[in-house]
Amino acid sequence: MSEVEANGVRFHYEIAGDGPPLVFVHGMCGRGAVWNEQVARLSDHFTCVTYDRRGHGSSTDGTDTHSVPLHGDDFAALVKALGLSPVIYVGSSGGARIGVDVVLRYPELLAGAVLSEPPIFSLCPEDAKVFMGKVVPQVQPRLDAGDLPGAVDAFFGVVCPGLWRVLDDNAKEPYRQSGPMLIADLGQPPFLVTLDDLAEVRLPILAIAGLDSDPFLQGTPRVIASAVPSAELVEFADCGHVTYAEQPDAFADAVRTCAERVFRSPA
């Protein structure tokens, strides 16, 4: 276990492999260890960095108010503290949403980004309303009752029902223990991104969607891929929202292909 102080937080992180750096950023209620299968597949040719986001896993928090830009600042501070840039950012779900912020505000730290289904309401507002209409009735009553583990179960039962059904209790327990982070993430200020913002991006972007995911969740990578001039879209069949876990080989292959192309290109 390694730790580093950055942006007022003590981050738990792990580094494996050798080569150009990939930094993996987990989503809501997760921790760095969710990327272990990807690290096992990619650390033969890349330096793979995983970390517990602020308030998750073994990392400290330091604030009662979370926001996407705060987590983006955390990522930037961590990369600088470890002397890693330029890196390829690899993010899923809420981690991919943070990745969009990093792409827009810290492009100098990146060689590119892999963004799997970032939930950005401003990019697909109508589908987002329908999606939240499914989430809130399931999650809010459990939050009101103080049942945080139940709220986590309800949330992931909507977001990734196929995967959540097949995970055993041991696999679900770390997520259930992160119930306070569910509240923190759901309570974040809206993260507003426009098509004009995306049109200014010049970094190589790989946007990933699972074809069995909710229309809102699989819609955002399509919007990103169409709006960013240097973006590519990859869609996985028989796959829901958690693409790196549901199709681990396909995900690793996509990341590897993207990274090899990016790091071969002249600066």
C-alpha positions, 0 to 999 in steps of 0.5 A: 500500500502506498500513500501520497498527500495531494490537494489536502488529502492522503490518497491510497494508491497502487502502481504496477507494471512499467511503460507509459502511464495509465491512471484509472479512476473509479466511479461511485462508491468504488475504490482503486481495487475495482480495476485489478483485472484491468491492471492484470491485463495491461501492466505488461506494457504500461505503468498502471496507477489506481487510487481510492478517490477522496473519501473512498476506500483508504483515502481520507476526505477533508471536506463535507462538500464534493463536486466534479471539479474537486475530484478533477483537482484531486486527480491533477494534484495526484498526477503532479505529486507522482510526477507521471504526466502526461498520462492516459486517463481511464475512467468509468461512470462517475470516474469518467465524468471527472475525466471530462472535467480533467480533459477540459481543465488540465489537458496539459497533464494528459496524453489522452483519455478513455471515458466509459459512460460518464453520466453528464445530465447536460449532454442528454437531458431528456434521457437523464430525466427518465433515468433519474425517474427510475433511480430516485423512487428506488434509492430515496426511501432507503436514504430517508430510512437511514438504510445506506447499504440498502440505498447502495443496493437499490442504486446499483440495481438500477444502474447495472442490474445484470452485474449487480445480480451476479455479484455475491455479497463479498463483492458487494460489501465494499460498495455498501460500506461506501454509502456516505459517498453515495450521498456525497455524489448524489448531492454534488452540484450539477456538472454542466458541459456543453457541446461547444466545450467538447468541440474545443477538445484536441486530445485523443478521446476513446468513448465507450458504451455498453449496448445493454446499458440505460439509454442515458448512460450509453447516450453520453459517450455517443454525444462525446464521440460526435462532438469531440473532433479527435474522439472515437466511439467503441460499443460493447455488445452484451454489456451494461454500464460497468464495461470494464467488469462486464467485458474485461477483455474487450475493455483492455483491448480497447485501452491497449489499442488506444494507448499504443496509438497515442504514445506512438504519435509524435508530441 
